[in-house]
Amino acid sequence: MHALQILAIIIGVGATIVGWSFFLTRVGKFVGFFKLGAPTAAGERTSEPGKRTGTLIKEFLGHTRMARLPIVAIAHWFTMISFGVLVLTLAQATMQLFDPHAVLPLIGHFFPYEWITEFFAVTGLLGIIALIIIRQRNHPRDLHRKSRFFGSNFWQAYYVEFTILMVALCIALLRGLEYVLQGRAGQENLLLHFPLTFWIGELFSGLSTGAVEALIVVIALVKILVSYAWMVTVGLTPTMGVAWHRFLAFFNIWFKRHADGRTSLGALQPMQNKGEAIDLEAMEDMDEDAVLGVGKVEDFTWKGLLDFSTCTECGRCQSQCPAWNTEKPLSPKLMMINLRNHADAKAPWLKAAEQAKAEATPPAPLPEDADKKAKKAHAKEMAAYQGITDPHENLDLLGTLSQAAQTEAVRPLVGAQDVEELAEMGVIDPDALWSCTTCGACVEQCPVDIEHVDHFVDMRRYQVLIESAFPTELSGLFKNLENKQNPWGMSQRKRMEWAKNLDFEIKQVGADIEDLGEVEYLFWVGCAGAFEDRAMKTTQAIAELLHTAGVDFAVLGDGESCTGDPARRAGNEFLYQMLAQANVEVLNEMKARKIVVSCAHCFNTIANEYPQIGGKFEVVHHTQLLNKLVREKRLTPVAPAAGETVSTPVTYHDPCYLGRHNGIYTPPRELIGSLPGLEYREMERSQERSFCCGAGGARMWMEETIGSRININRTQEAVATGAEQIAVGCPFCRVMLSDGLTAEQSEGNASEGVEVLDVAQMLLAGVRRGQGGQGGRTDAEEPAPV
């Protein structure tokens, strides 16, 4: 054993001990860090472990979440698999410090293992090179905000890429050198054992055996140093998501909301305190220290802290975010990064508070018959105790942190407007928080199943319910919902005005029928469908189509109230609870079974959120039901007559709460495809990647004062297809795109002939043609040209 080998052994073994020490220490700290988060409801994240494991395997090996970018997915898959498969080469490299001829026990020269090693060494190398090229081609230095990597930590990405590149190169070189040694040792069938690296060995075939052995020791040491330097680096940098996601993603996927792997969209999670759902009834029994929403980073659940730590900064969420794409300060990625960094800076302070609490003695509980004086003294003692254990009261605990960490730890979670000092600035910009449309593009795109929307709404809940800090426009919304049970503040008596000009009767529960057991469907009109002029035309069209098809239906009329969707998305959970519980009581009392809904937001709320409070119904969107009626030949659209336009170009805009949140993409397209005389043109951003209209998340009632308007951005994309008709399936989308189209037409950017129509109106025009242009036309609407 020569001096070089002895030195390599000392350095290599030392690096191994240091690397594993730093890495395992950080793993232990991560466990403690996640424990700082609030608990989740019992079984919420651990139910159906078999399904969860299956989902994890499917997403891991199938790369189902990564597949939205196919080239990236393929390159990442090989790089990811190589990380796990090639871990044994690190053990072999350590053995080669002691003996360059060493092989793994039991495995030895087992050629299938050698094939796998070489295959993934080569493909992992090619994969990381591809990812490096992709990162450089999409670098912010050229694309600025349009780059999905804008705001990511590039030194971390470069370091991880360098590590993988060096490890793969070292493995390839070691295999080539092993080829030389084994050939000289008389190993037969060398090509069988070195199918991809034999040519590297041939490059070193002229070296002496001693030189080859020395090279193996040196390259093995380089591989060890690169590997354990990485472990030390990630151990010292818990906010290095681009590295830690390769471990944490397994847990984040396993603990995702739905065991069957569905994207964590649709229903919002109920507001919780200590793992228990908070509703109007529970409000009365809550402790004084109960938390409503999230006001401090420790108010997030442990799953929230896991989400932040898992973010790999790939920027897929950012690239799809409608707010970010219209120059607003919201980037879901940057939100996760800021929350992660803040939580990491604050964690030692919170741990110090836990230790102080463990060492402090709480005051003894008061007897039931205590007098006022004793109660007052007890309250004083309790306040003193809480002051010791609460880090926000006991600032002496800050002494455990560096100056920079102290500044970060005391920052409010959500800041106020026009604040310049860092210590007073919020971790989250309020403009960013209120820019979110809750469209779900971030959640749908995230390859590691981060649940952005739930976190954003939880922060809104605290801002609304505790801080009363929200955009001024929402005051009117909340007042209208509370007093008039609809966002427009209209009288409930006007809910049936949409039906006045119809030439057939609309059954109303309580007036024409006793309960909904007498009809097949309840038609849930919705507030927009009852009060908004453009949406009323959709309501009339749906009613006429159902009547024509012989569907027996009824409406609630003035017994219907807002579902509460805008209140809940705006963070006013208790207002939502009030509206939702009243509606569920009415629906249950009226024996509702099957409900057809025209508004995507109403559809999502009734179908996915009302079950949380005891309202379980069979809910269909009107495009689903109408498509079914066409397939059953109960509705027959007819082509335009000779001499009329026979090929009208049309495009369809996917409502976020119908598409991404509920996965309903096919029925509206099938319905449009069944209409003669139409030429369908898909927008570039469609289905899962559809761009929001800008109305979700209660943004319908807030002005856009930052950047460009989301609805205009989407309208421009629709007009660019050359479509003369923009089809929608939600009244919110119709309002937003109609306004966008009007703005574009006034600027001369769109033809006056372009119009926005609900799919139901388009179907009605075709059905009326089959009835000789009659068929119960309303006075309020001329047939849509098709």
VOGU-3710 file (C-alpha; in Angstrom, 3 decimals, decimal comma):
1> mhalqilaii> 0,000/0,000/0,000  1,734/3,149/-1,219  1,576/6,670/0,204  -1,030/7,886/-2,315  -3,353/5,079/-1,329  -2,882/5,715/2,394  -3,596/9,435/1,928  -6,667/8,619/-0,180  -7,963/6,256/2,511  -7,545/8,868/5,249
11> igvgativgw> -9,243/11,590/3,206  -11,958/9,299/1,843  -12,923/7,750/5,183  -12,860/11,170/6,817  -15,130/12,577/4,094  -17,487/9,635/4,532  -17,836/10,201/8,271  -18,293/13,957/7,907  -20,722/13,637/4,987  -23,022/11,147/6,666
21> sffltrvgkf> -22,887/13,077/9,953  -24,036/16,306/8,349  -26,673/14,570/6,255  -28,226/12,477/9,027  -28,138/15,411/11,441  -30,132/17,471/8,967  -32,627/14,629/8,500  -33,222/14,643/12,254  -33,638/18,415/12,230  -36,128/18,149/9,387
31> vgffklgapt> -38,262/15,788/11,449  -38,188/18,264/14,337  -38,938/21,103/11,936  -42,042/19,431/10,517  -43,285/18,756/14,038  -43,438/22,522/14,568  -46,374/22,679/12,160  -49,992/22,414/13,225  -51,565/18,951/13,228  -53,890/17,774/10,486
41> aagertsepg> -57,203/16,031/11,036  -56,939/12,408/12,148  -56,444/10,152/9,139  -56,534/13,052/6,700  -53,071/12,318/5,336  -52,671/8,646/6,214  -55,893/6,993/5,071  -55,758/4,095/2,604  -52,010/3,441/2,833  -52,145/0,843/0,065
51> krtgtlikef> -53,586/3,336/-2,411  -51,111/5,977/-1,305  -48,213/3,628/-1,889  -49,584/2,765/-5,322  -49,916/6,453/-6,153  -46,342/7,043/-5,050  -45,014/4,211/-7,205  -47,049/5,374/-10,198  -45,906/8,984/-9,921  -42,313/7,994/-9,190
61> lghtrmarlp> -41,728/5,332/-11,823  -44,302/6,588/-14,326  -43,306/10,219/-13,914  -46,959/11,049/-14,489  -46,668/14,543/-13,023  -43,522/15,295/-15,013  -44,945/14,168/-18,343  -46,377/17,608/-19,129  -42,891/18,468/-20,426  -41,964/15,222/-22,211
71> ivaiahwftm> -38,299/15,896/-23,013  -37,657/17,147/-19,487  -39,540/14,151/-18,106  -37,420/11,631/-20,006  -34,136/13,305/-19,076  -35,215/13,681/-15,456  -36,394/10,070/-15,240  -32,991/8,663/-16,201  -31,185/11,137/-13,951  -33,505/10,318/-11,047
81> isfgvlvltl> -33,269/6,535/-11,445  -29,505/6,710/-11,806  -29,288/8,485/-8,441  -30,834/5,460/-6,714  -29,390/2,678/-8,850  -25,817/3,963/-8,722  -25,646/4,454/-4,963  -23,824/1,107/-4,651  -21,016/2,491/-6,783  -20,208/4,808/-3,877
91> aqatmqlfdp> -19,659/1,779/-1,662  -17,493/0,161/-4,305  -15,461/3,360/-4,724  -14,768/3,328/-0,971  -13,593/-0,276/-1,210  -11,356/0,629/-4,154  -9,410/3,041/-1,947  -8,175/-0,010/-0,071  -7,956/-2,349/-3,081  -8,313/-1,088/-6,676
101> havlplighf> -9,410/-4,617/-7,679  -12,264/-4,695/-5,120  -15,802/-5,612/-6,144  -19,048/-5,611/-4,194  -19,635/-8,678/-2,001  -22,208/-11,167/-3,342  -22,684/-9,141/-6,535  -19,106/-9,403/-7,757  -18,947/-9,516/-11,565  -22,639/-10,420/-11,969
111> fpyewiteff> -23,091/-9,083/-15,486  -26,816/-8,013/-15,278  -25,854/-5,681/-12,422  -22,952/-4,360/-14,489  -25,268/-3,761/-17,446  -27,680/-1,794/-15,249  -24,827/0,201/-13,752  -23,375/1,146/-17,121  -26,751/1,841/-18,699  -27,856/4,252/-15,992
121> avtgllgiia> -24,413/5,808/-15,692  -24,529/6,689/-19,388  -28,216/7,647/-19,551  -27,923/9,584/-16,289  -24,987/11,482/-17,769  -26,906/12,212/-20,970  -29,981/13,141/-18,928  -28,189/15,719/-16,790  -26,508/17,194/-19,870  -29,958/17,566/-21,454
131> liiirqrnhp> -31,308/19,238/-18,308  -28,326/21,615/-18,217  -28,994/22,602/-21,826  -32,712/23,109/-21,116  -31,954/25,301/-18,103  -29,565/27,425/-20,154  -31,992/27,760/-23,075  -34,664/28,950/-20,648  -32,377/31,173/-18,586  -33,833/34,431/-17,199
141> rdlhrksrff> -30,912/36,400/-18,624  -32,605/36,016/-22,009  -36,267/35,478/-21,173  -36,528/37,491/-17,930  -39,973/36,948/-16,310  -41,001/34,616/-19,123  -38,451/32,086/-17,903  -39,880/29,541/-15,496  -36,500/29,669/-13,729  -36,865/33,377/-12,926
151> gsnfwqayyv> -36,253/33,761/-9,187  -34,766/30,284/-8,711  -31,463/29,842/-6,865  -29,088/29,214/-9,709  -25,992/28,433/-7,679  -27,881/25,561/-6,073  -29,043/24,217/-9,431  -25,559/24,539/-10,913  -24,035/22,786/-7,924  -26,455/19,844/-8,135
161> eftilmvalc> -25,906/19,565/-11,884  -22,122/19,654/-11,382  -22,336/16,925/-8,728  -24,413/14,580/-10,891  -22,211/15,254/-13,919  -19,001/14,529/-11,986  -20,361/11,380/-10,347  -21,524/9,970/-13,700  -18,178/10,773/-15,315  -16,280/9,159/-12,440
171> iallrgleyv> -18,361/5,997/-12,708  -17,725/5,791/-16,451  -13,975/6,291/-15,971  -13,808/3,750/-13,157  -15,625/1,196/-15,287  -13,166/1,782/-18,118  -10,181/1,322/-15,801  -11,748/-1,800/-14,289  -11,976/-3,149/-17,858  -8,199/-2,856/-18,173
181> lqgragqenl> -7,479/-4,551/-14,836  -9,913/-7,394/-15,389  -8,537/-8,007/-18,877  -5,049/-8,328/-17,485  -6,350/-10,644/-14,754  -7,600/-13,037/-17,432  -11,316/-12,183/-17,269  -13,116/-13,697/-20,250  -15,953/-12,145/-22,266  -14,995/-8,614/-21,307
191> llhfpltfwi> -17,555/-7,103/-23,666  -20,266/-8,971/-21,766  -19,230/-7,178/-18,570  -18,390/-3,768/-20,085  -20,849/-3,289/-22,973  -20,821/0,532/-22,912  -17,496/1,483/-21,336  -15,014/-0,913/-22,962  -13,949/1,850/-25,355  -12,930/4,018/-22,402
201> gelfsglstg> -10,764/1,168/-21,140  -9,100/0,881/-24,512  -7,979/4,513/-24,143  -6,016/3,527/-21,008  -4,759/0,179/-22,281  -1,248/1,498/-22,769  -0,747/2,346/-19,089  1,040/0,058/-16,674  -1,004/-1,895/-14,162  0,368/0,239/-11,324
211> avealivvia> -0,669/3,422/-13,099  -4,175/2,061/-13,728  -4,497/1,105/-10,051  -3,334/4,565/-8,980  -5,847/6,183/-11,326  -8,634/4,048/-9,855  -7,707/5,214/-6,356  -7,599/8,867/-7,418  -10,885/8,796/-9,375  -12,598/6,811/-6,604
221> lvkilvsyaw> -11,456/9,487/-4,136  -12,753/12,255/-6,407  -16,084/10,483/-6,619  -16,226/10,130/-2,844  -15,269/13,757/-2,232  -17,807/15,071/-4,743  -20,541/12,875/-3,255  -19,888/13,724/0,377  -19,247/17,383/-0,316  -22,782/17,366/-1,707
231> mvtvgltptm> -24,067/15,722/1,475  -22,315/18,325/3,622  -23,695/21,130/1,457  -27,292/19,929/1,617  -26,872/19,227/5,309  -25,908/22,849/5,834  -28,563/24,173/3,435  -32,045/22,871/4,337  -33,572/25,407/1,959  -31,883/23,738/-1,004
241> gvawhrflaf> -35,055/22,390/-2,547  -33,395/21,410/-5,809  -31,420/18,857/-3,795  -33,779/17,921/-0,956  -36,775/17,267/-3,207  -35,200/13,979/-4,266  -35,827/12,736/-0,714  -38,803/14,786/0,478  -40,875/14,339/-2,685  -41,573/10,700/-1,775
251> fniwfkrhad> -43,200/11,789/1,472  -44,986/14,761/-0,061  -46,558/12,540/-2,697  -47,511/9,847/-0,199  -49,175/12,369/2,119  -51,029/14,221/-0,657  -54,691/15,005/-0,063  -56,188/12,223/-2,186  -54,928/8,685/-1,719  -55,932/7,763/-5,265
261> grtslgalqp> -53,577/10,360/-6,721  -56,093/13,002/-7,805  -54,713/16,518/-7,955  -55,372/18,440/-4,735  -57,952/20,736/-6,263  -61,750/20,934/-6,249  -62,845/21,365/-2,646  -60,908/23,645/-0,352  -59,802/22,091/2,911  -61,985/23,172/5,848
271> mqnkgeaidl> -60,456/25,735/8,181  -58,886/23,834/11,069  -57,602/24,486/14,559  -55,398/21,838/16,156  -56,551/19,310/13,582  -60,257/19,949/14,139  -62,493/21,548/11,513  -63,926/24,937/12,469  -67,482/25,745/11,532  -70,120/28,071/12,953
281> eamedmdeda> -71,109/25,599/15,657  -67,524/24,840/16,678  -66,831/28,587/16,884  -68,710/28,805/20,183  -66,527/26,169/21,868  -63,136/27,361/20,582  -60,349/28,313/22,945  -59,243/31,923/23,214  -55,954/31,023/21,543  -57,646/29,312/18,581
291> vlgvgkvedf> -56,117/30,216/15,239  -58,360/31,184/12,335  -56,456/30,588/9,128  -52,715/31,130/8,993  -51,210/34,262/10,500  -47,752/32,933/11,367  -45,641/30,356/9,621  -46,065/27,921/12,510  -49,825/28,022/11,910  -49,315/26,044/8,712
301> twkglldfst> -49,784/22,314/9,129  -46,797/20,001/9,056  -47,869/19,141/5,492  -47,551/22,819/4,617  -43,994/22,923/5,977  -43,258/19,741/4,011  -44,680/21,384/0,879  -42,400/24,401/1,205  -39,322/22,260/1,817  -40,075/20,001/-1,154
311> ctecgrcqsq> -40,286/22,800/-3,734  -37,600/22,125/-6,342  -37,885/25,619/-7,887  -38,592/24,178/-11,339  -41,006/27,053/-11,999  -43,716/25,046/-13,761  -46,287/26,647/-11,478  -44,905/30,092/-12,237  -44,966/29,549/-15,991  -48,689/28,719/-15,902
321> cpawntekpl> -49,815/31,285/-13,309  -52,209/33,858/-14,848  -51,162/36,496/-12,338  -47,454/36,079/-13,091  -48,107/36,052/-16,831  -49,842/39,422/-16,563  -46,999/41,185/-14,714  -48,376/40,842/-11,183  -46,175/40,145/-8,139  -47,628/36,677/-7,524
331> spklmminlr> -45,421/33,730/-8,361  -46,483/30,467/-6,683  -42,859/29,357/-6,794  -41,539/32,494/-5,124  -44,300/32,221/-2,515  -43,106/28,718/-1,640  -39,469/29,825/-1,601  -40,197/32,792/0,674  -42,272/30,696/3,065  -39,603/27,988/3,127
341> nhadakapwl> -36,793/30,436/3,851  -38,831/32,207/6,530  -39,822/28,949/8,205  -36,207/27,787/8,237  -35,008/31,083/9,753  -37,724/30,998/12,403  -37,428/27,303/13,304  -34,621/27,713/15,925  -36,644/30,455/17,633  -39,720/28,257/17,757
351> kaaeqakaea> -37,679/25,330/19,072  -36,255/27,579/21,783  -39,830/28,487/22,732  -40,708/24,801/22,980  -37,770/24,221/25,281  -38,736/27,205/27,411  -42,258/25,844/27,632  -40,966/22,445/28,704  -38,900/24,036/31,469  -41,591/26,484/32,651
361> tppaplpeda> -44,279/25,504/35,142  -47,809/26,434/34,134  -50,089/27,819/36,869  -52,284/25,265/38,589  -55,853/25,101/37,281  -58,458/27,120/39,173  -61,120/25,390/41,243  -64,634/25,680/39,863  -65,799/27,867/42,756  -62,922/30,404/42,481
371> dkkakkahak> -63,901/34,009/43,142  -63,221/36,988/40,888  -60,025/37,929/42,724  -58,574/34,447/42,311  -59,555/34,384/38,651  -57,856/37,715/38,066  -54,654/36,524/39,747  -54,756/33,279/37,787  -55,193/35,154/34,527  -52,140/37,271/35,379
381> emaayqgitd> -50,067/34,170/36,124  -51,243/32,542/32,894  -50,346/35,629/30,865  -46,850/35,609/32,406  -46,493/31,898/31,588  -47,640/32,387/28,021  -45,272/35,314/27,664  -42,385/32,992/28,474  -43,445/30,239/26,095  -44,670/32,361/23,190
391> phenldllgt> -41,718/33,486/21,050  -43,712/36,467/19,818  -43,994/37,703/23,406  -40,601/36,639/24,752  -38,158/38,343/22,402  -35,234/37,240/24,591  -35,441/33,964/22,691  -34,101/35,804/19,658  -30,687/35,666/21,254  -30,369/32,126/19,896
401> lsqaaqteav> -30,351/33,447/16,327  -27,938/35,359/14,146  -28,746/39,012/13,458  -30,029/38,192/9,966  -32,166/35,348/11,307  -33,545/37,601/14,051  -34,721/40,102/11,455  -36,295/37,356/9,362  -37,962/35,625/12,319  -39,960/38,640/13,486
411> rplvgaqdve> -41,277/39,645/10,068  -45,062/39,376/9,737  -46,247/36,609/7,455  -48,320/38,925/5,257  -47,140/42,512/5,114  -48,953/45,804/4,933  -48,884/48,213/2,025  -46,151/50,850/1,597  -43,713/49,434/4,163  -40,035/50,059/3,497
421> elaemgvidp> -38,164/48,552/6,483  -37,310/44,864/6,109  -38,274/44,080/9,712  -41,798/45,317/9,006  -42,186/43,937/5,508  -44,223/40,790/5,227  -42,816/37,509/4,020  -45,698/37,554/1,543  -46,602/40,678/-0,396  -50,327/41,377/0,110
431> dalwscttcg> -50,621/42,282/-3,568  -49,285/38,833/-4,410  -51,678/37,114/-2,023  -54,747/38,885/-3,396  -53,682/38,472/-7,036  -54,415/34,733/-6,891  -57,444/33,596/-8,904  -57,319/30,123/-7,271  -57,367/28,723/-10,818  -55,275/25,740/-9,688
441> acveqcpvdi> -52,720/25,898/-12,511  -49,898/25,837/-9,951  -51,213/22,734/-8,190  -51,962/20,956/-11,454  -48,466/21,611/-12,808  -46,422/20,870/-9,674  -44,450/17,614/-10,127  -44,127/17,075/-6,352  -47,783/17,696/-5,390  -47,488/20,986/-3,504
451> ehvdhfvdmr> -50,921/22,331/-2,533  -50,490/26,041/-3,197  -54,162/27,074/-3,314  -54,947/25,710/0,154  -52,043/27,657/1,622  -53,001/30,899/-0,124  -56,613/30,671/1,052  -55,516/29,872/4,612  -53,497/33,098/4,668  -56,485/34,991/3,252
461> ryqvliesaf> -58,668/33,550/6,014  -56,444/35,045/8,680  -56,264/38,380/6,895  -60,064/38,589/6,636  -61,190/37,047/9,929  -58,466/38,335/12,263  -56,733/41,296/10,649  -59,679/42,644/8,615  -57,060/43,408/5,974  -58,414/42,797/2,504
471> ptelsglfkn> -59,059/44,737/-0,715  -61,746/47,386/-0,202  -63,860/45,996/-3,056  -64,514/42,870/-0,998  -66,358/44,887/1,647  -69,238/45,371/-0,766  -69,135/41,706/-1,771  -69,304/40,521/1,840  -72,082/42,966/2,675  -74,167/41,867/-0,314
481> lenkqnpwgm> -73,670/38,195/0,463  -74,589/38,649/4,098  -77,632/40,884/3,557  -78,950/39,831/0,139  -77,440/36,335/-0,262  -75,927/37,213/-3,643  -72,821/39,144/-4,765  -74,789/41,736/-6,752  -76,917/42,847/-3,815  -80,124/42,202/-5,757
491> sqrkrmewak> -83,439/41,394/-4,118  -84,257/37,712/-3,824  -87,645/38,482/-5,399  -85,864/39,099/-8,701  -84,366/35,628/-8,938  -87,089/34,466/-11,331  -87,075/37,461/-13,685  -84,998/35,498/-16,212  -88,037/33,238/-16,803  -90,617/35,965/-17,458
501> nldfeikqvg> -90,397/35,941/-21,272  -90,286/32,180/-21,738  -93,312/30,672/-23,453  -93,374/27,632/-21,194  -93,728/27,279/-17,455  -90,749/26,871/-15,125  -91,669/24,782/-12,119  -90,700/26,333/-8,824  -90,338/24,346/-5,621  -92,822/25,476/-3,006
511> adiedlgeve> -95,085/27,108/-5,568  -95,701/24,556/-8,323  -94,407/21,404/-6,661  -94,047/20,426/-3,025  -90,525/19,039/-3,197  -87,894/17,873/-5,679  -88,960/14,260/-5,393  -91,577/15,120/-8,026  -89,009/16,003/-10,739  -85,842/14,484/-12,115
521> ylfwvgcaga> -83,521/17,469/-11,779  -83,146/20,619/-9,773  -81,806/23,331/-12,080  -79,466/25,406/-9,909  -79,575/28,774/-11,664  -76,882/30,517/-9,626  -76,561/34,212/-8,828  -74,970/35,151/-12,158  -77,566/33,146/-14,060  -80,365/34,972/-12,234
531> fedramkttq> -79,046/38,541/-12,102  -76,321/39,120/-14,728  -77,810/40,064/-18,106  -75,432/38,014/-20,249  -75,621/34,976/-17,985  -79,428/35,178/-17,951  -79,377/34,341/-21,662  -77,491/31,150/-20,850  -80,042/30,304/-18,169  -82,878/30,796/-20,625
541> aiaellhtag> -81,111/28,648/-23,239  -80,559/25,796/-20,797  -84,131/25,906/-19,591  -85,446/25,832/-23,174  -83,181/22,933/-24,110  -84,228/20,907/-21,066  -87,870/21,637/-21,858  -87,387/20,626/-25,506  -85,692/17,387/-24,501  -88,520/16,526/-22,124
551> vdfavlgdge> -86,376/16,719/-18,984  -88,562/17,190/-15,916  -86,899/19,889/-13,817  -87,639/22,621/-11,319  -85,869/25,587/-9,723  -85,727/26,925/-6,185  -86,446/30,504/-7,252  -86,143/32,867/-4,290  -85,267/29,884/-2,119  -81,831/29,744/-3,760
561> sctgdparra> -78,887/31,667/-2,307  -75,257/32,124/-3,297  -73,310/28,904/-2,786  -70,667/30,891/-0,896  -67,834/30,240/-3,362  -66,614/33,874/-3,593  -66,735/34,277/0,187  -64,721/31,108/0,783  -62,088/31,870/-1,849  -61,764/35,389/-0,448
571> gneflyqmla> -61,059/33,946/3,005  -64,393/34,742/4,693  -64,968/31,185/5,862  -67,748/31,973/8,320  -69,773/33,834/5,717  -69,345/30,819/3,447  -70,477/28,519/6,254  -73,576/30,630/6,819  -74,584/30,563/3,144  -73,631/26,937/2,559
581> qanvevlnem> -75,405/25,555/5,606  -78,581/27,441/4,699  -78,469/26,020/1,171  -77,781/22,473/2,354  -80,711/22,673/4,765  -82,998/23,803/1,932  -81,726/21,152/-0,482  -82,086/18,361/2,053  -85,502/19,572/3,114  -86,648/19,729/-0,508
591> karkivvsca> -85,310/16,201/-1,145  -82,813/17,230/-3,805  -81,165/14,274/-5,507  -79,876/15,309/-8,934  -78,770/18,870/-9,619  -77,758/20,444/-12,933  -75,630/23,572/-12,639  -74,565/26,117/-15,258  -71,896/27,924/-13,195  -68,575/26,118/-12,838
601> hcfntianey> -68,045/27,692/-9,400  -71,480/26,612/-8,145  -70,829/23,164/-9,621  -67,546/22,795/-7,737  -68,974/24,054/-4,449  -72,122/21,920/-4,432  -70,392/18,798/-5,753  -67,187/18,946/-3,718  -67,634/21,227/-0,712  -71,235/20,745/0,392
611> pqiggkfevv> -70,486/17,090/1,294  -68,178/18,513/3,988  -71,272/19,875/5,766  -73,751/17,106/5,042  -74,936/17,964/1,538  -74,393/14,976/-0,744  -76,041/15,230/-4,142  -75,527/13,995/-7,690  -74,317/17,110/-9,475  -73,784/17,532/-13,218
621> hhtqllnklv> -72,676/20,505/-15,240  -75,049/21,659/-17,940  -72,549/20,780/-20,685  -72,478/17,195/-19,402  -76,244/16,854/-19,340  -76,779/18,574/-22,688  -74,109/16,433/-24,308  -75,872/13,328/-22,943  -79,202/14,518/-24,331  -77,663/15,046/-27,773
631> rekrltpvap> -76,094/11,574/-27,718  -79,480/10,124/-26,785  -81,074/11,989/-29,751  -83,363/13,906/-27,400  -81,870/17,099/-28,819  -81,017/17,312/-32,515  -79,006/20,295/-33,763  -79,356/21,064/-37,484  -76,867/22,634/-39,892  -77,415/26,137/-41,291
641> aagetvstpv> -79,576/26,332/-44,399  -78,067/26,673/-47,859  -76,695/30,130/-48,447  -75,882/30,728/-44,769  -72,413/30,514/-43,253  -71,562/26,832/-43,228  -68,220/26,803/-41,471  -68,052/29,160/-38,521  -64,675/28,921/-36,730  -65,120/28,467/-32,974
651> tyhdpcylgr> -62,792/27,980/-30,031  -63,579/26,849/-26,501  -62,300/28,317/-23,242  -61,976/25,812/-20,391  -63,363/27,232/-17,116  -60,795/26,556/-14,384  -63,386/25,258/-11,942  -64,839/22,897/-14,522  -61,557/21,775/-16,087  -58,582/21,708/-13,754
661> hngiytppre> -60,586/21,533/-10,539  -62,953/18,804/-11,739  -61,363/17,255/-14,825  -64,323/17,927/-17,148  -62,815/18,616/-20,571  -64,516/16,229/-23,000  -68,289/16,889/-22,715  -68,154/20,551/-23,818  -65,914/19,663/-26,767  -68,090/16,726/-27,764
671> ligslpgley> -71,116/18,990/-27,598  -69,477/21,584/-29,844  -68,362/18,789/-32,168  -71,959/17,637/-32,512  -73,040/21,023/-33,875  -73,082/21,116/-37,697  -71,556/24,103/-39,425  -68,719/24,694/-36,966  -64,968/24,498/-37,459  -63,351/23,865/-34,089
681> remersqers> -60,001/25,505/-33,322  -58,173/24,723/-30,085  -56,260/27,420/-28,275  -52,610/26,724/-27,500  -53,287/26,918/-23,760  -56,176/24,515/-23,293  -57,480/21,749/-21,040  -55,001/21,188/-18,162  -52,924/24,140/-19,382  -55,875/26,439/-20,000
691> fccgaggarm> -55,402/30,079/-19,065  -57,734/31,592/-16,472  -60,368/34,216/-17,365  -59,398/36,163/-14,222  -62,650/35,870/-12,248  -61,876/33,087/-9,761  -60,793/33,521/-6,168  -63,323/36,381/-5,795  -61,287/38,361/-8,347  -64,586/38,915/-10,213
701> wmeetigsri> -65,268/41,662/-7,662  -61,762/43,133/-7,451  -60,126/45,578/-9,835  -56,898/44,681/-11,644  -54,616/47,634/-10,964  -51,267/45,888/-11,445  -49,926/44,711/-14,784  -52,167/43,831/-17,710  -55,628/42,320/-17,455  -55,954/38,533/-17,351
711> ninrtqeava> -59,196/38,507/-19,324  -57,666/40,539/-22,147  -54,665/38,194/-22,275  -57,005/35,238/-22,680  -59,258/37,025/-25,158  -56,276/37,875/-27,349  -55,333/34,195/-27,456  -58,877/33,223/-28,411  -59,098/35,871/-31,144  -55,689/34,794/-32,494
721> tgaeqiavgc> -57,179/31,407/-33,441  -59,330/33,200/-36,009  -62,486/32,080/-34,229  -65,655/34,057/-34,771  -67,264/32,514/-31,710  -65,641/31,987/-28,313  -67,514/29,232/-26,506  -67,644/29,151/-22,703  -69,243/26,974/-20,050  -69,343/29,342/-17,079
731> pfcrvmlsdg> -71,071/32,727/-16,554  -67,951/34,159/-14,899  -65,914/33,291/-17,982  -68,583/34,787/-20,215  -68,528/38,104/-18,371  -64,734/38,303/-18,318  -64,177/37,286/-21,928  -67,023/39,488/-23,149  -65,464/42,462/-21,396  -62,075/41,507/-22,817
741> ltaeqsegna> -63,525/41,212/-26,301  -65,214/44,610/-26,006  -61,894/46,142/-24,972  -60,079/44,488/-27,873  -62,729/45,567/-30,372  -62,561/49,149/-29,146  -58,806/49,072/-29,768  -59,329/47,585/-33,222  -57,609/44,328/-32,219  -60,643/42,126/-32,811
751> segvevldva> -63,319/41,923/-35,458  -66,770/43,224/-34,627  -68,127/39,870/-35,801  -66,518/37,924/-32,931  -68,807/37,057/-30,010  -68,737/35,121/-26,748  -71,460/32,491/-26,308  -72,198/29,741/-23,845  -72,178/26,273/-25,358  -75,871/25,987/-24,461
761> qmllagvrrg> -76,705/28,992/-26,649  -74,838/27,479/-29,567  -76,705/24,205/-29,150  -80,031/26,018/-28,874  -79,447/27,789/-32,203  -78,924/24,441/-33,913  -81,936/22,852/-32,233  -84,159/25,806/-33,201  -83,157/25,424/-36,837  -84,486/21,893/-36,681
771> qggqggrtda> -87,774/23,294/-35,400  -88,185/25,736/-38,256  -86,674/28,635/-36,343  -89,235/28,443/-33,551  -88,946/26,096/-30,615  -89,847/28,456/-27,808  -87,631/31,419/-28,635  -87,407/33,987/-25,857  -88,068/37,658/-26,407  -84,891/38,417/-24,535
781> eepapv> -82,639/36,607/-26,985  -82,269/36,242/-30,711  -80,917/32,900/-31,888  -77,134/32,816/-31,926  -75,724/32,697/-35,454  -73,931/29,443/-36,156
//
